[in-house]
């Protein structure tokens, strides 16, 4: 999808606890700036983060490490 000079592609979406909707999008500005957009919707409120690849990788690794530890402890 092209929106105001940007290319957006949805990578995935899911429901989080407490009624939050999460959507991940790849966003390309003018063919040279590539970001990952994290959009969280809670009721009528939106929180949007635009992450560069380095920050997305650090965030992703931290999330995976936490989830792996909790799952190995038997958490759901």
ChimeraX attribute file (.defattr): number of C-alpha atoms within 10 A of each C-alpha:
attribute: neighborCount
match mode: 1-to-1
recipient: residues
	/A:1	8
	/A:2	11
	/A:3	9
	/A:4	6
	/A:5	10
	/A:6	14
	/A:7	16
	/A:8	17
	/A:9	14
	/A:10	13
	/A:11	11
	/A:12	10
	/A:13	14
	/A:14	10
	/A:15	12
	/A:16	12
	/A:17	6
	/A:18	7
	/A:19	10
	/A:20	14
	/A:21	16
	/A:22	18
	/A:23	16
	/A:24	19
	/A:25	18
	/A:26	17
	/A:27	22
	/A:28	17
	/A:29	15
	/A:30	10
	/A:31	10
	/A:32	7
	/A:33	10
	/A:34	17
	/A:35	20
	/A:36	21
	/A:37	21
	/A:38	17
	/A:39	16
	/A:40	20
	/A:41	16
	/A:42	13
	/A:43	9
	/A:44	5
	/A:45	8
	/A:46	12
	/A:47	10
	/A:48	13
	/A:49	12
	/A:50	17
	/A:51	17
	/A:52	13
	/A:53	12
	/A:54	10
	/A:55	13
	/A:56	16
	/A:57	12
	/A:58	10
	/A:59	12
	/A:60	12
	/A:61	12
	/A:62	12
	/A:63	11
	/A:64	11
	/A:65	10
	/A:66	11
	/A:67	14
	/A:68	13
	/A:69	11
	/A:70	12
	/A:71	10
	/A:72	9
	/A:73	9
	/A:74	8
	/A:75	9
	/A:76	7
